[in-house]
Amino acid sequence: PLEHVFSLPNDAKMDRETLELIVARGHSRVPLHEPGEPNGLRSLLLVKMLLLREQCPPSSDGEANSAAQPRPAGPVLARDVPHTRPLPRFAASLPLYDALNIFQS
């Protein structure tokens, strides 16, 4: 059931407290929902992209790089993490194997 799914509002600040919560849950993807609407899932946060953000600030083209540059002040919002993906949608009757293929693409 959706009420048992760990998700975050898409305006959640990616501060230390939130990052610790994500790590404690142990998921590689976290659904993002509209603030105040836990059933309004919109996208997926790829947890590994948070690692890149923490270690390598974005370059001028928006991609993470390894050059030592100062990070922007303050925590980023969940929806602004690079490579956040749209949430795939499909019918509940779709066979599990086909659903897995959708997530892998």
N, C-alpha and C positions, 0 to 999 in steps of 0.2 A: 504494500500500500504506500501511496505517495507520502503520507504523513510520517513514515519511517525512513524516508530518504534524507540523507544529510545534504543540505543545500545552503547557499548563502544568498542574501540580497545582492543584486548587481551593483549596489552603491556601498558595499562593505569595504571598509578601509583595510588594506593589506598590511596591518601593523603587526607587531610581534604577537599580541594576544590571538589575533585571527590566524596567523601562520602556525602557532602552536596548536590551535584547535584542529586545523587541517592536517597537521602531521599526526596528531593523536588519533584521528579517524582513519588514517592510513590509505585513503583512496587516491588514485592517480588522476581522477577527474571529479570535479565538483560542479553540480548543476547550479546555475545562477538564476534567480527569480526576480521579478519586479518587487521593489520594496513594499512590504505589507501584504504581498500576495504570494504565499508559499506555493500555491498551485499554479502560478503564472510563470512556469519555467521558460527561459528564453535562450540560454546558451550554456556552454560547458567551459569551465576553467580547467586548463591543463596544468596540473600542479608543477610539473617539471619546468614550465615556463617561468614560474616564480623563482626557481633557482637561478635561471639565467638573468632575471631582472636583478636579483640580489647581488650576483657576482659581477655582472657586466652591464654597465649602463648603456642605454641606447645610443646608437650613432646618429648622425644627422639624417640618415634615411629611415630611422625608426627601428633598425635591427640591433640586437645586442652585439657588442664587440668586446674585445679584451683590453682595449686601451684604457689606461687609468684616467678616467674623467670623473668629475664630481657628479653624484646622483642628484636628481631633483629633490628638493626639500619635501619632507612629509611623505606619508604612505600613499601609495597609488590606490585607486578604487578597483574593485574586482573586474568591472567591465572594461577597464583600460589596460589590463594585462595583455601584452602582445600574444597573438595567436589564440585568443578566446574564440571558440568555434560555435557556430549556430547549433542549437539542439536538434538532432535528427528527429523526425516525426514519421511514424508509420502505424498501420492498423494493428490492433491487438491480435488479429488473426494471422499475422505474418509469421511464418515458421522461424524458430529461434536461429537456425543456421543463417537464414537470409538477414535477420536483424543483426547478427554478429558481423556479417559482411558489410553492412551499412556503416557500423561503427569503425570498421577497419579502413574504410575509404577516406 
